[in-house]
C-alpha cells in the first residue's frame, strides 16, 4: 500500500485548520496541525513532512519568519495560505523560499490542484535521488535526512558534508580537502572545523553515525 503524503497546516485559526484538513484528508493526504510557528517547528523535528501550508499572521512566530527558519535546513515545499494578498507580501513570500502563494478565501479544488502540482514537481524523481544506507536515508533534492524514519535536523554545512562523503562512498578525504570542497578556498577557518562538524554529525545520526569512519593520519571516509 502506498504511504500517504503528510501535509502540515500551520494557522492560528482552529476553524480554518479543521476545514483545510478536511479537504486534505478527503483527497487522500495525512494532515497535521500547528497553531503557530513554534508548535510547527516541534512537529517538523519529530515527523516527516512532505508539504507545509503556512499562514502569515500568527502569534509567537509569523509565517515569514517560520519560512525563513525552515529554509535554513530544509527544502520541504511551502505554500503560503493567507488573507494577506498584497503584491509585496507575495513577493516577500517567494523571496523567502515559498513555492506558492494562495490568498484566502480559496476554492478547495484550486488548493488541492496546486498541492498536487507541487508534489509532482518535487517528488516525481525523489526515489532516484535518494541515497539509502541501512536505516539512513539522504534526500538530496529535498535536503532531508532521516534515520529509521525519524527526521534529523542538520545545518547547511552538516548536510553538505554528509552528502559529499556519502556520494563518494569508500573514498578517503583529508581534513584540508574537505574544508576546501565544502567551505571553499577562501574560508578563513582551519581543519578543526571539519572535526567539529564530523563529531556533531555522528551524534545527530546516532547509530548511523558509525558510517563516518576516521582514517587515522589522513582524514575521513563514509563506509557501510
N, C-alpha and C positions, 0 to 999 in steps of 0.2 A: 504494500500500500504506500502511495506517495505521501511524504510528510508535508503537512500543511505549512505554508509560509506564515511567519508571525509578524504582525504589524503592531507597533506601539503607538497609541493615541495619547498625545500629551496636550491637555486642555484643562483649565481650571473650572470650566463649567461641566458639572456632572451630567446634566441632561444632554449636552452635546456629545460627551464621551459615549454615553449609552446609545444615542442614536447612531453615531458613526460605527460603533462596534456592532450594532445590529445589522447595518448594511454589509460590513465586512464579513461577519460570520455567515450571513445568508449567501455570500459569494464564495464561501469555501476557505476563508482565511481564519487563522487563530488571532485573537485580539487581546492585547494587554493595555492597561490604562495607567496613566500617571497624572496627577493633578497639578504638578509644577515641575520645574527643571531639576530640582534636587531629587525628587522621587524618581524621575525618569533616569537620571544617571545611575541611581542604585539598581534599577531594573536592567539597564544596559550592561552593567558589570556582571550580573548574575545570569542573564538569559541571552540566547541567540536571537537577535532581532534582524529581520530581513528588510524592513522599511519603517520609517517614522513619520507620522502625521503630526505636525507641530503647530500649535497656536503661538501667537507672538505675545499678546498681552496677558502675562501671568505674574503672580507674586513670587518673591524669592529670587527667581532667575527667569528672565523673559526668554522668548523663543530665539531671538537673535543671539543672545549670549550662550544659550544652550547649543545652538547650531555651531557656533564658533568653537566652543569647547570640544564637541564631538569630533569636529574636523581635525582636531589636534592628533587624533589617533585612529580614526575610522572613516571609511568612505561609504558607510551604510546610506542608502538613498533616503533623502529627507524631502518631504513635501510640506510646505507651509500651508496651513488651512486656517485662515484668519479673516476677521472683519476689516482689517487694515488693507484697503485697496488702492492707496495712493501709489503713483508710479515710483516715487522714491523708495517706499517700503519694499516694493517688488525688486527694484534694482539692488537694494541692500541685501535682501534675502538671497538673491542669486550670487552676489559677490562673496557672501559668507560661506557659500557652498551648498545652498539649496538646489535641489534638482527640479522642482516645480513649485508653483505658487497658485493656490486656489482661493478665491475670495468667497466668503460666506455672504448670502446663502448660496448653496450649490445644489445641483441635482445629484441624486445617488448614482445615476448612470454615468455621469461625467466623472465623478470621483473614482468609481471602480475602473472605468476605462483608462484613466490617467495612471492609476496604480498599476494596472496590468501592463501598460506600455513601458513604464519604468522598470518593472520587474523583468520583462523580457529583455530589455536593453542591458540590464545589469547582470542577470543571472543565466542568460541563454548559453554562454560559453564558460560558465563558472566551473563546471566539473573538470574541464580541460586545463584550467589554470590553477587548480588546487594542487598543493603538494601535501602528500599524506605519508606519515611515518608512524606506524603503530597508532597510538591514541592522539598524536599531534597532527593537526590539520592547519595548513597555512593557505589562506585565500589571498593570492597576490593582488588581484584587481580590487577586491573589497577591503584589502589591508586589515584582515581579521585573522586572529589566531585562536584556536580552541584546543583544549586538552581534554579528551574524553567527553566532548560536548559542552564543556564549560568555557565561557569567554575568558581570554587572557588579555588584559589591557596593557598594551605596550606603548612606549613613546615612539615618535617617528624614527629615531636612530636605532632604537632597540629592534623595531620591526625590520628596518633596512639591513641591519647586521645579521639577524636571524635568517632573513630571506636569502641574503647573499651566500651565507655558509651552507644553507640547505640546498640551494641551486647548484652548489659546487661540492656535492656530497663526496666525502673521502679525500678531498684536496686540502693540503695544509697551507695556511697563510700565516705569515709573521704578523706581529702586532703593528709594525710600521706599514705593511702592505694594507692591512685592514683599515688603518687610520686614513690612508690616502684614498682608498676606494669608497669608504663610507662617509668620511668627513671632508675629504677634498684636500688638494695640495696646499691650499692657503690656510688650513686650520692651524690655530696657534697653540693648541693643546699638545700633550705628549702621549706616548704609548700607554700610560696608565689609564687613560680614558677608555681604551679597549678593555682592559682588565675589569674596570668598574662595570661596564655595560655587560660583559660576559657573566660576571657574578650576579648581577640583577636579573639577567635573562634566565639563568639556571634556577634562581629562586622562584621566579614567576611561572616558569614552565613545570615546576615540581618534578615528577619522575621523568618527564620528557627532557628536562634539563641535562640529563646524563648523555644525551645525544651530542652535546657540545663537548668535545674532548680537548684536553690540554696536551699539546705535544711539547714536552719539556725541552727548553733551549731554543725552540723555534716559535711556536705560537699556538694556533687553534685549528681544529677541523670539525666538521659535522659528520658524524658516522653513527649508523644504527647497527 
